[in-house]
């Protein structure tokens, strides 16, 4: 009997022991939050706060583009020759007409001297022909005067012969003299015509020689490569001693002045554009500047179905040719949630913001962002209207409590 009561006492003791442990655990659990709250760090520094609100937000098409100068020229030789000197370095400013590259001019110069000698010889031959023509013309004039005199004498003898005043022999002599004078005139005229034909051929040869001389002068001039306009050397691709050939670039020259953003725009955004319109350009560093639409293709490319536009940047824009930019083309306006761009942190490809709750506890919130414009970011998911985001302090982190503002 006593053993039975002992067993009952052991069971009751175990039950009360388990109950005591459960009670103690619940007490400890109830005290944990308060202890954590007591140990929570408090940020007393001032932070920036903003209540999330819906507001009108201008949406834009963001079109990729490249900055280009107004004028760009790839300079190459027009003749094959060795480069003897390069008068400029990369980045040098040059004026229009300035000599940039000199090629070996030995062969073109020799060709020019030969052509000049040929032209001089042809001119001398032409002058000799002109002198012979002058003599031939004098012969023609003399033969014509002799013929006219013989004609007059013959006519007189013919009249006297008809009246019987002179014998037939006198008339025949006058007739023979006339025929001889006519033959002499005809021969003089043929000689003159031959000399004139020779002069025409000589003049044609002179013209051909002069054309060859001009070509030789052009070849000599082509050994001097000059700047077609004022600008800066954007690329130097040759050194002295290299072989220059037609079509092989030696230098790249860019004009000085405002740059232009060149972009390919699809039909829908392009339809709303007009020349002279102000468009915003987003530079690589995030700076946004106003540009002016100065050129637009009248028709779309049949392959890409896009329209080429050129937007001129202001002279004050801090940018260089070749930079990647984005042209912002107005699209529409809609009410969206936005936060300052400074409030958005990115880590591991995720965007987040710090949100403060009613107890002034900071919580990190993962968000999905949309467009960015004018220092603000569109929030697609992760925030609700009326919540407060905080930013602007390096000590902000999840779980920090903010002191009263």
C-alpha positions in Angstrom: 0.0 0.0 0.0 2.8 2.4 0.9 4.5 1.6 -2.4 1.4 2.7 -4.3 1.3 6.0 -2.6 5.0 6.5 -3.3 4.3 6.0 -7.0 1.5 8.6 -6.9 3.8 11.1 -5.2 6.5 10.6 -7.9 4.0 11.2 -10.7 2.6 14.3 -9.0 6.1 15.7 -8.5 7.0 15.2 -12.2 3.8 17.0 -13.2 4.5 19.9 -10.9 8.1 20.0 -12.1 7.1 20.2 -15.8 4.6 22.9 -15.1 7.2 24.9 -13.2 9.6 24.7 -16.2 6.9 25.8 -18.6 6.0 28.8 -16.3 9.6 29.8 -16.1 10.0 29.6 -19.9 7.0 31.8 -20.5 8.3 34.4 -18.0 11.6 34.5 -19.7 10.0 34.8 -23.2 7.8 37.7 -22.0 10.9 39.6 -20.8 13.0 39.1 -24.1 11.3 41.9 -26.2 11.7 44.4 -23.5 15.3 43.5 -23.1 15.9 43.7 -26.8 14.1 47.1 -26.9 16.4 48.3 -24.1 19.5 47.2 -26.1 18.3 48.6 -29.5 20.7 51.4 -30.8 19.2 54.8 -31.1 20.3 57.2 -33.9 20.1 60.8 -32.6 21.5 62.5 -35.7 19.2 64.3 -38.0 18.1 62.3 -41.1 16.1 63.2 -44.1 12.5 62.1 -44.1 9.8 62.0 -46.8 6.3 60.7 -46.8 5.6 58.6 -49.9 2.8 60.3 -52.0 1.4 59.8 -55.4 2.3 62.7 -57.7 2.3 63.6 -61.4 5.3 62.1 -63.0 6.4 62.8 -66.6 7.3 59.5 -68.3 9.9 59.6 -71.1 11.3 57.3 -73.7 15.0 56.8 -72.9 16.8 56.5 -76.3 20.5 55.4 -76.3 22.7 57.7 -78.3 26.4 58.7 -79.0 28.0 62.1 -78.8 29.5 63.2 -82.1 31.0 66.5 -83.3 29.3 68.6 -85.9 32.0 67.8 -88.4 34.4 64.8 -88.5 36.9 63.9 -91.2 39.1 60.8 -91.6 42.1 62.1 -93.5 43.9 59.7 -95.9 46.4 60.0 -98.7 45.3 60.3 -102.3 48.6 58.9 -103.6 50.8 56.0 -102.4 54.0 57.3 -100.8 56.1 57.2 -97.7 55.3 59.5 -94.8 58.2 61.9 -94.3 56.7 64.0 -91.4 53.7 64.4 -89.2 53.3 67.9 -87.9 50.6 67.3 -85.2 50.0 65.2 -82.1 46.9 63.7 -80.6 44.7 66.4 -79.2 46.4 69.3 -81.1 44.2 72.2 -82.2 44.6 73.1 -85.9 43.4 75.8 -88.2 41.8 75.3 -91.6 44.4 74.8 -94.3 47.2 73.9 -91.9 49.7 71.3 -93.1 49.3 68.1 -91.1 51.2 65.3 -92.9 53.9 65.4 -95.6 54.6 62.6 -98.0 57.6 61.8 -100.1 57.3 64.1 -103.2 60.4 62.9 -105.2 58.4 61.0 -107.9 55.6 63.5 -108.3 58.2 66.3 -108.4 60.2 64.6 -111.1 57.0 63.9 -113.1 56.1 67.6 -112.8 59.5 68.7 -114.1 59.1 66.3 -117.1 55.6 67.6 -117.9 56.7 71.2 -117.7 59.6 70.5 -120.1 57.2 68.8 -122.5 54.8 71.8 -122.4 57.7 74.2 -123.0 58.9 72.2 -126.1 55.3 72.1 -127.5 54.9 75.8 -127.0 58.2 76.5 -128.8 57.0 74.2 -131.7 53.7 76.1 -131.8 55.5 79.4 -132.0 57.6 78.1 -135.0 54.4 77.0 -136.7 52.9 80.4 -136.2 55.9 82.1 -137.8 55.5 79.7 -140.8 51.9 80.6 -141.0 52.7 84.3 -141.1 55.1 83.6 -144.0 52.4 81.4 -145.8 49.9 84.2 -145.3 52.3 86.7 -146.9 52.8 84.3 -149.8 49.1 84.0 -150.3 48.7 87.8 -150.3 51.5 88.0 -152.9 50.0 85.2 -155.1 46.6 86.8 -154.9 48.0 90.2 -156.0 49.8 88.5 -158.9 46.7 86.6 -159.9 44.6 89.9 -159.8 47.2 91.6 -162.0 47.3 88.7 -164.5 43.5 88.7 -164.6 43.4 92.4 -165.4 46.0 92.0 -168.2 44.2 89.0 -169.7 40.9 90.8 -169.8 42.5 93.8 -171.6 44.3 91.6 -174.1 41.1 89.7 -174.8 39.2 92.9 -175.6 42.0 94.1 -177.9 42.1 90.7 -179.6 38.4 90.9 -180.3 38.8 94.3 -181.9 41.8 93.1 -183.9 44.2 95.5 -182.2 46.6 92.8 -180.9 47.5 89.5 -182.3 46.4 86.1 -180.8 49.9 85.6 -179.5 49.6 88.6 -177.1 46.3 87.3 -175.8 47.7 83.7 -175.3 50.7 85.1 -173.4 48.3 87.0 -171.1 46.2 83.9 -170.6 49.2 81.7 -169.7 50.3 84.3 -167.2 46.9 84.3 -165.6 46.8 80.5 -165.3 50.3 80.4 -163.8 49.2 83.1 -161.2 46.1 81.1 -160.3 48.2 77.9 -159.8 50.6 79.8 -157.6 47.8 81.2 -155.5 46.2 77.8 -155.1 49.6 76.4 -154.0 50.1 79.2 -151.5 46.6 78.7 -150.1 47.2 74.9 -149.7 50.5 75.6 -147.9 48.7 78.0 -145.6 46.0 75.5 -144.9 48.6 72.8 -144.1 50.4 75.1 -141.7 47.1 76.0 -140.0 46.3 72.3 -139.6 49.7 71.8 -138.1 49.1 74.6 -135.7 45.8 73.1 -134.6 47.5 69.8 -133.9 50.3 71.5 -132.0 47.8 73.5 -129.9 46.0 70.2 -129.1 49.3 68.7 -128.0 50.0 71.7 -125.8 46.5 71.4 -124.2 47.3 67.7 -123.5 50.7 68.6 -122.1 49.2 71.3 -119.9 46.6 68.8 -118.6 49.4 66.4 -117.7 51.3 69.2 -116.0 48.2 70.1 -113.9 47.9 66.4 -112.9 51.5 66.4 -111.9 51.0 69.6 -109.9 48.0 68.0 -108.2 50.1 64.9 -107.3 52.7 67.1 -105.8 50.1 69.0 -103.9 48.6 65.7 -102.7 51.9 65.0 -100.8 50.8 67.8 -98.4 47.8 66.7 -96.3 46.1 69.8 -94.8 43.2 70.4 -92.4 39.9 70.9 -94.3 38.4 72.8 -91.3 39.5 74.1 -87.9 39.3 71.5 -85.2 41.2 69.0 -83.0 43.2 65.9 -83.8 41.0 63.1 -82.4 43.2 60.2 -83.7 46.8 60.0 -85.0 47.2 56.7 -86.9 50.5 57.1 -88.7 54.2 57.9 -87.9 57.0 59.0 -90.2 58.3 56.2 -92.4 55.0 54.4 -92.8 53.6 53.8 -96.3 50.5 55.9 -96.9 47.9 54.6 -99.5 44.5 55.8 -100.7 41.7 54.9 -98.3 44.0 54.2 -95.3 43.2 56.7 -92.5 46.2 58.8 -91.3 44.4 61.2 -89.0 40.9 61.9 -87.6 39.9 65.5 -87.3 36.9 66.7 -85.3 35.5 70.2 -85.4 35.5 72.4 -82.3 32.1 73.4 -81.0 28.9 72.0 -79.4 28.6 68.2 -79.6 25.5 66.4 -80.9 23.8 63.4 -79.5 23.1 61.0 -82.5 20.3 58.5 -81.8 18.1 56.1 -83.6 14.4 56.6 -82.6 11.5 54.3 -83.3 8.5 55.6 -85.2 6.2 56.3 -82.2 8.6 58.6 -80.3 9.8 60.2 -83.5 6.3 61.2 -84.6 6.0 63.7 -81.7 9.3 65.4 -82.5 9.9 68.7 -84.3 13.0 70.6 -85.3 14.0 73.2 -82.7 12.4 71.2 -79.9 14.2 71.1 -76.5 15.1 67.6 -75.4 16.9 66.5 -72.3 20.2 64.6 -72.5 21.4 62.3 -69.7 25.2 62.3 -69.6 27.3 59.3 -68.2 27.8 61.0 -64.8 24.0 61.4 -64.3 24.0 65.0 -65.2 21.0 66.1 -67.4 21.3 69.0 -69.8 18.9 70.6 -72.2 19.7 70.1 -75.9 18.1 71.3 -79.2 16.8 69.0 -81.9 18.7 70.3 -85.0 18.4 67.4 -87.5 15.9 64.6 -88.1 15.7 62.1 -91.0 12.6 62.7 -93.1 12.0 58.9 -93.5 12.6 55.8 -91.4 15.4 53.3 -92.3 13.8 50.5 -94.2 15.9 47.9 -92.3 15.8 49.1 -88.7 12.5 51.0 -89.0 14.1 53.9 -87.0 14.7 57.6 -87.6 18.0 59.3 -87.0 17.9 62.4 -84.9 20.7 64.8 -83.8 20.3 66.8 -80.6 22.9 69.6 -80.1 24.2 70.0 -76.6 24.9 73.5 -75.0 28.6 74.6 -75.2 28.8 74.4 -71.4 28.1 70.6 -71.3 31.0 68.7 -69.8 31.2 65.8 -72.3 33.5 64.4 -75.0 32.8 62.9 -78.4 32.1 59.2 -78.3 30.4 59.2 -75.0 27.3 57.1 -74.4 24.2 59.2 -73.5 20.5 58.9 -73.4 18.0 61.2 -75.1 14.9 61.7 -73.0 11.8 62.1 -75.2 8.6 63.2 -73.5 6.0 60.4 -73.4 3.1 61.1 -71.0 2.3 62.1 -67.4 0.8 59.8 -64.8 0.4 59.6 -61.0 3.0 57.3 -59.5 4.8 56.7 -56.2 8.3 58.3 -56.2 11.1 58.6 -53.7 14.3 60.7 -53.9 17.1 58.9 -55.7 19.3 59.5 -52.7 17.0 57.3 -50.6 17.5 54.2 -52.9 20.3 51.8 -52.1 21.4 49.1 -54.5 23.2 45.9 -53.4 23.5 42.6 -55.2 21.2 43.8 -58.0 18.4 44.6 -55.5 17.1 48.1 -54.7 15.9 49.0 -51.2 14.9 51.9 -49.0 14.7 52.5 -45.2 11.2 52.9 -43.9 10.5 54.2 -40.3 7.4 52.8 -38.6 5.1 54.3 -35.9 7.6 53.3 -33.2 10.4 55.1 -34.9 12.1 51.8 -35.8 14.0 51.7 -39.1 13.3 48.8 -41.4 14.9 48.0 -44.7 12.4 47.5 -47.5 13.1 45.8 -50.8 11.5 47.7 -53.7 11.1 47.5 -57.5 12.0 50.7 -59.3 10.8 52.1 -62.6 12.0 55.3 -64.3 14.4 57.9 -63.0 14.2 61.5 -63.7 15.3 64.8 -62.0 16.7 63.1 -59.0 13.6 61.0 -58.2 12.9 57.3 -58.8 9.6 55.7 -59.6 8.6 52.9 -57.1 6.6 50.1 -58.7 6.3 47.7 -55.7 7.4 47.5 -52.1 6.0 50.8 -50.7 2.6 52.1 -49.9 1.3 55.7 -50.0 1.7 57.4 -46.6 4.8 55.4 -45.5 7.8 57.5 -44.5 11.3 56.8 -46.0 14.4 58.0 -44.3 17.8 58.6 -45.8 20.9 60.8 -45.7 22.9 59.3 -42.9 25.7 56.6 -43.0 24.5 55.0 -39.7 21.1 54.1 -41.0 20.5 50.4 -40.9 17.8 47.8 -40.2 16.6 47.9 -36.6 17.9 51.3 -35.6 15.6 53.5 -33.6 15.3 57.1 -34.5 15.2 59.8 -31.9 12.3 62.2 -32.0 12.8 64.7 -34.8 
